[in-house]
């Protein structure tokens, strides 16, 4: 399991922006409950841009859940 190097709350605590050690891209981490998470790439290595991309990524995750 890759080690989480950076973890910042975003979207009023609904998700976290994380960065794994030895990776350059930030990811959005959304809890699915019971210690399960969905991680989606935010396609940036800039933390400011990651926060901007978070809402779009979160909506994609939630829409995906609605269709399951």
FENBEL-V579212 format. One record per backbone hydrogen bond with DSSP energy under -0.5 kcal/mol. NH is the residue of the N-H (numbers start at 1). CO is the residue of the C=O. Records with the same first field share a line. If there is no record, write none. Layout:
NH: CO ; CO
This chain:
5: 3 ; 19
6: 19
8: 17
10: 15
13: 10
14: 10 ; 11
15: 10
16: 29
17: 8
18: 16 ; 27
19: 6
20: 25
21: 3
23: 20
26: 44
27: 18
28: 40
29: 16 ; 27
30: 28 ; 38
32: 36
33: 36
36: 33
38: 30
40: 28
42: 26
47: 45
50: 46
51: 47
52: 48
53: 49
54: 50
55: 51
57: 53
58: 54
59: 55
60: 56
61: 57
62: 58
63: 59
64: 60
65: 61
66: 62
67: 63
68: 65
